[in-house]
């Protein structure tokens, strides 16, 4: 493929990424993932002397075979196909191609993994743990309480500004980290108390006369990063003796799981999480069904079949022994 064709491919990719950013309002994280997967495909086209706008169904099948031979994980395989299908739908919509060569490529069904979450006792142990009770500890406690109280994504809580907190209405304004939409999520008294203490006693010390409206700051007075949040969660969880490996999204999972466990309706949880489709929220009902099944198996006397069967077998063996 000559240099001109390569430049055309890169230009088409840049246009697609701009479309995702401006029209679809995808998050930076999602756009980076799309760019990585499509760039990989463009690199393959370069080696195969092919072009984005002239690639055929057979060409694409050869690309998939190569991915399969390299033993990519199923999740990665599905993600790459999904990104390319979106790319070619965009090219067709913009009339940059006259047909979609991968329209009939079907996505393999990905395994549905249940979300990891913390049990309520683990939440209590973790949130109740205090390190030094200094400025950073007040910040961490407010951060943790709000993550669990609101179910915010880590990107959303890092982007949170002072004006987004409404203590009178006991809610927080959230700018959706994935689609740019705005939603309002309640926050409980524990989170409100922790936030007020942080804002009064800790944040002014961290700010150091710098101008920023971001709620959560690092020790240098700069907005706390997503990586910083993950590091804080991990270190405090280890110090608190929580064996489970904690990440920010686990608190979001715990938020939804515990709400449903205590009787919240699915639509309300969907709204608070900012899910566009109810199917994204329904996975938490599977979590609760698993909990229910485990509780039943443990508690109901007629559910413990393995133990009963073993007991009957033992009794039979004893009877046979007595006859001898």
C-alpha positions as CSV (number, residue, x, y, z in Angstrom):
1,X,0.0,0.0,0.0
2,X,1.5,3.4,-0.9
3,X,1.9,6.3,1.4
4,X,-1.2,8.1,-0.1
5,X,-3.5,5.2,0.7
6,X,-2.1,4.9,4.2
7,X,-2.7,8.6,4.8
8,X,-6.3,8.2,3.5
9,X,-6.9,5.4,6.0
10,X,-5.6,7.5,8.9
11,X,-7.8,10.4,7.8
12,X,-10.9,8.2,7.7
13,X,-10.0,6.9,11.2
14,X,-9.5,10.5,12.5
15,X,-12.9,11.5,11.1
16,X,-14.6,8.5,12.7
17,X,-13.0,9.2,16.1
18,X,-14.2,12.9,15.9
19,X,-17.7,11.6,15.2
20,X,-17.6,9.4,18.3
21,X,-16.3,12.4,20.3
22,X,-18.6,15.1,19.1
23,X,-21.8,13.4,17.9
24,X,-21.9,10.2,20.0
25,X,-20.2,11.9,23.0
26,X,-18.2,8.8,23.9
27,X,-15.8,8.9,26.8
28,X,-12.1,9.4,26.1
29,X,-11.5,5.8,27.4
30,X,-13.9,4.4,24.9
31,X,-12.5,6.4,22.0
32,X,-8.9,5.3,22.8
33,X,-10.1,1.6,22.7
34,X,-11.8,2.1,19.3
35,X,-8.7,3.8,18.0
36,X,-6.4,1.0,19.2
37,X,-8.5,-1.7,17.6
38,X,-9.1,0.0,14.3
39,X,-5.4,1.0,14.1
40,X,-4.5,-2.7,14.5
41,X,-6.8,-3.5,11.5
42,X,-5.3,-0.7,9.4
43,X,-1.8,-2.1,10.1
44,X,-2.9,-5.5,8.9
45,X,-4.4,-3.9,5.7
46,X,-1.0,-2.2,5.1
47,X,0.8,-5.5,5.3
48,X,-1.8,-7.1,3.0
49,X,-1.7,-4.2,0.5
50,X,-5.4,-3.5,1.1
51,X,-7.4,-0.4,1.6
52,X,-10.1,0.5,4.2
53,X,-12.6,1.5,1.5
54,X,-12.0,-1.5,-0.8
55,X,-11.6,-4.3,1.7
56,X,-13.9,-7.3,0.9
57,X,-15.8,-9.8,3.1
58,X,-13.2,-12.4,2.2
59,X,-10.3,-10.1,3.3
60,X,-12.0,-9.5,6.6
61,X,-12.5,-13.2,7.1
62,X,-8.7,-13.7,6.6
63,X,-8.1,-11.0,9.3
64,X,-10.4,-12.8,11.7
65,X,-8.6,-16.1,11.1
66,X,-5.3,-14.4,11.9
67,X,-6.7,-13.1,15.2
68,X,-8.0,-16.6,16.0
69,X,-4.6,-18.2,15.2
70,X,-2.9,-15.7,17.5
71,X,-5.2,-16.9,20.3
72,X,-6.7,-13.6,21.3
73,X,-9.0,-13.8,24.3
74,X,-12.7,-14.1,23.3
75,X,-13.5,-10.7,24.9
76,X,-10.7,-9.0,22.9
77,X,-11.9,-10.8,19.7
78,X,-15.5,-9.5,20.2
79,X,-14.3,-6.0,21.0
80,X,-12.2,-5.7,17.9
81,X,-15.1,-6.9,15.7
82,X,-17.5,-4.6,17.4
83,X,-15.2,-1.6,16.8
84,X,-14.8,-2.4,13.1
85,X,-18.5,-2.9,12.6
86,X,-19.1,0.6,14.1
87,X,-16.4,2.0,11.8
88,X,-17.8,0.5,8.7
89,X,-21.4,1.6,9.6
90,X,-20.0,5.1,9.8
91,X,-18.2,4.9,6.5
92,X,-21.5,3.7,4.8
93,X,-23.5,6.4,6.5
94,X,-21.1,9.0,5.2
95,X,-21.3,7.4,1.7
96,X,-17.5,6.8,1.8
97,X,-18.2,3.2,0.7
98,X,-21.1,1.8,-1.3
99,X,-21.7,-1.3,0.7
100,X,-20.6,-2.7,4.1
101,X,-18.3,-5.6,3.7
102,X,-18.7,-6.8,7.3
103,X,-22.4,-6.3,7.7
104,X,-23.1,-10.0,8.0
105,X,-20.2,-10.8,10.3
106,X,-21.8,-11.9,13.5
107,X,-20.4,-11.3,16.9
108,X,-19.6,-14.5,18.9
109,X,-21.6,-14.6,22.1
110,X,-19.4,-13.4,25.0
111,X,-19.6,-15.0,28.3
112,X,-21.7,-13.0,30.7
113,X,-19.7,-12.5,33.9
114,X,-21.4,-11.5,37.0
115,X,-20.1,-8.3,38.5
116,X,-17.8,-8.5,41.6
117,X,-19.2,-6.7,44.6
118,X,-18.5,-6.3,48.3
119,X,-20.7,-7.8,51.0
120,X,-22.2,-5.3,53.4
121,X,-20.0,-6.5,56.2
122,X,-16.9,-5.8,54.0
123,X,-18.3,-2.3,53.2
124,X,-18.7,-1.6,56.9
125,X,-15.2,-2.8,57.8
126,X,-13.7,-0.8,54.9
127,X,-15.6,2.5,55.4
128,X,-15.1,2.3,59.2
129,X,-11.3,2.1,58.9
130,X,-9.5,5.4,59.5
131,X,-5.7,5.8,59.1
132,X,-4.5,9.0,60.6
133,X,-7.6,11.2,60.7
134,X,-5.7,13.9,58.9
135,X,-6.5,15.9,55.7
136,X,-5.9,13.0,53.3
137,X,-7.8,10.6,55.5
138,X,-10.8,13.0,55.5
139,X,-10.6,13.2,51.7
140,X,-10.4,9.4,51.3
141,X,-13.3,8.8,53.6
142,X,-15.5,11.4,51.7
143,X,-14.4,9.8,48.4
144,X,-15.3,6.3,49.6
145,X,-18.6,7.3,51.1
146,X,-19.7,9.1,47.9
147,X,-18.6,6.3,45.6
148,X,-20.7,3.8,47.6
149,X,-23.6,6.2,48.2
150,X,-24.0,7.2,44.6
151,X,-22.6,4.5,42.4
152,X,-20.6,7.0,40.3
153,X,-18.1,5.8,37.8
154,X,-14.5,6.7,38.7
155,X,-14.3,9.2,35.8
156,X,-17.5,10.9,37.0
157,X,-16.3,11.3,40.5
158,X,-12.9,12.7,39.4
159,X,-14.8,15.3,37.2
160,X,-17.1,16.3,40.0
161,X,-17.2,20.0,40.8
162,X,-18.3,21.9,43.9
163,X,-21.4,23.2,42.1
164,X,-22.5,19.7,41.5
165,X,-23.1,19.0,45.2
166,X,-26.5,19.9,46.5
167,X,-26.6,19.2,50.2
168,X,-30.0,20.8,50.7
169,X,-31.6,18.4,48.2
170,X,-29.2,15.6,49.3
171,X,-28.2,14.8,45.7
172,X,-25.3,15.1,43.4
173,X,-25.4,16.3,39.7
174,X,-23.5,13.8,37.5
175,X,-22.2,14.4,34.0
176,X,-22.3,10.9,32.5
177,X,-18.7,9.8,31.9
178,X,-19.8,7.7,28.9
179,X,-22.4,9.7,27.0
180,X,-22.2,13.2,28.4
181,X,-25.8,13.1,29.7
182,X,-26.7,14.7,33.0
183,X,-28.4,12.8,35.8
184,X,-29.1,13.5,39.5
185,X,-28.3,10.9,42.1
186,X,-29.3,10.9,45.8
187,X,-26.5,10.8,48.4
188,X,-27.1,9.6,52.0
189,X,-26.3,11.3,55.3
190,X,-23.1,9.4,55.8
191,X,-21.7,10.7,52.5
192,X,-23.0,14.2,53.2
193,X,-21.3,14.4,56.6
194,X,-18.0,13.0,55.2
195,X,-18.1,15.5,52.3
196,X,-18.9,18.5,54.5
197,X,-16.0,17.6,56.9
198,X,-13.6,17.2,53.9
199,X,-14.7,20.5,52.3
200,X,-14.4,22.4,55.6
201,X,-11.2,21.0,57.1
202,X,-9.2,19.2,54.4
203,X,-9.8,20.6,50.9
204,X,-8.6,24.2,51.8
205,X,-5.3,22.7,53.0
206,X,-4.9,20.7,49.8
207,X,-5.9,23.5,47.5
208,X,-2.9,25.7,48.4
209,X,-4.3,28.8,46.8
210,X,-4.8,27.1,43.5
211,X,-7.9,27.8,41.4
212,X,-9.9,24.7,40.7
213,X,-13.6,23.8,41.3
214,X,-12.9,20.0,41.3
215,X,-14.1,18.4,44.5
216,X,-11.4,15.8,45.1
217,X,-7.8,16.9,45.0
218,X,-4.5,15.1,45.4
219,X,-1.8,16.1,47.9
220,X,-0.4,18.7,45.4
221,X,-3.7,20.5,45.1
222,X,-4.4,19.1,41.6
223,X,-7.6,17.2,40.6
224,X,-7.4,13.6,41.7
225,X,-6.9,11.3,38.8
226,X,-8.6,7.9,38.1
227,X,-5.3,6.2,38.7
228,X,-5.0,8.0,42.0
229,X,-8.4,6.8,43.1
230,X,-7.5,3.2,42.3
231,X,-4.3,3.5,44.3
232,X,-6.1,5.0,47.3
233,X,-8.8,2.3,47.2
234,X,-6.2,-0.5,47.1
235,X,-4.0,0.8,49.8
236,X,-6.8,1.6,52.3
237,X,-8.5,-1.8,51.6
238,X,-5.2,-3.6,52.4
239,X,-4.7,-1.6,55.6
240,X,-8.3,-2.3,56.6
241,X,-7.8,-6.1,56.2
242,X,-10.3,-6.5,53.3
243,X,-9.1,-9.5,51.5
244,X,-11.0,-8.8,48.3
245,X,-9.2,-6.8,45.7
246,X,-11.1,-3.5,45.4
247,X,-11.4,-1.4,42.4
248,X,-13.7,1.7,41.9
249,X,-16.3,-0.2,39.7
250,X,-16.7,-2.8,42.4
251,X,-18.3,0.0,44.6
252,X,-20.6,0.8,41.7
253,X,-21.5,-2.9,41.6
254,X,-22.0,-3.0,45.3
255,X,-24.2,0.1,45.2
256,X,-26.6,-1.5,42.7
257,X,-26.5,-4.9,44.3
258,X,-27.3,-3.7,47.8
259,X,-30.1,-1.4,46.6
260,X,-31.8,-4.3,44.8
261,X,-31.3,-6.5,47.8
262,X,-33.1,-4.1,50.0
263,X,-36.1,-3.7,47.7
264,X,-35.2,-0.9,45.2
265,X,-37.0,-1.3,41.8
266,X,-34.9,-2.0,38.7
267,X,-35.9,1.2,36.9
268,X,-34.8,3.5,39.7
269,X,-31.4,1.7,39.9
270,X,-31.1,2.1,36.1
271,X,-31.7,5.8,36.4
272,X,-29.2,6.2,39.2
273,X,-26.5,4.3,37.4
274,X,-27.1,6.2,34.2
275,X,-27.6,3.0,32.1
276,X,-29.2,3.7,28.7
277,X,-30.6,0.2,28.5
278,X,-32.4,-1.8,31.2
279,X,-30.5,-4.9,30.2
280,X,-27.3,-3.4,31.5
281,X,-28.9,-3.1,35.0
282,X,-30.6,-6.5,34.9
283,X,-27.3,-8.3,35.5
284,X,-27.6,-7.2,39.1
285,X,-30.8,-9.3,39.4
286,X,-28.7,-12.3,38.5
287,X,-26.3,-11.5,41.4
288,X,-29.2,-11.4,43.8
289,X,-30.7,-14.6,42.4
290,X,-27.4,-16.3,43.1
291,X,-27.3,-15.0,46.6
292,X,-30.9,-16.2,47.1
293,X,-30.0,-19.6,45.8
294,X,-27.0,-19.9,48.1
295,X,-29.0,-18.8,51.1
296,X,-31.8,-21.3,50.2
297,X,-29.3,-24.2,49.8
298,X,-27.7,-23.4,53.2
299,X,-30.9,-22.8,55.2
300,X,-33.6,-25.0,53.9
301,X,-33.5,-28.6,55.4
302,X,-34.9,-30.2,52.2
303,X,-32.4,-28.4,50.0
304,X,-29.3,-30.0,51.4
305,X,-29.6,-33.1,49.2
306,X,-26.0,-34.1,49.1
307,X,-25.8,-34.2,52.9
308,X,-29.1,-36.1,53.1
309,X,-28.1,-38.6,50.5
310,X,-24.8,-39.2,52.3
311,X,-26.6,-39.7,55.6
312,X,-29.0,-42.3,54.0
313,X,-26.1,-44.2,52.5
314,X,-24.4,-44.3,55.9
315,X,-27.6,-45.6,57.5
316,X,-27.9,-48.3,54.9
317,X,-24.3,-49.3,55.4
318,X,-24.9,-49.5,59.2
319,X,-27.9,-51.7,58.7
320,X,-26.0,-54.0,56.4
321,X,-23.2,-54.2,59.0
322,X,-25.8,-55.1,61.8
323,X,-27.2,-57.9,59.6
324,X,-23.7,-59.4,59.3
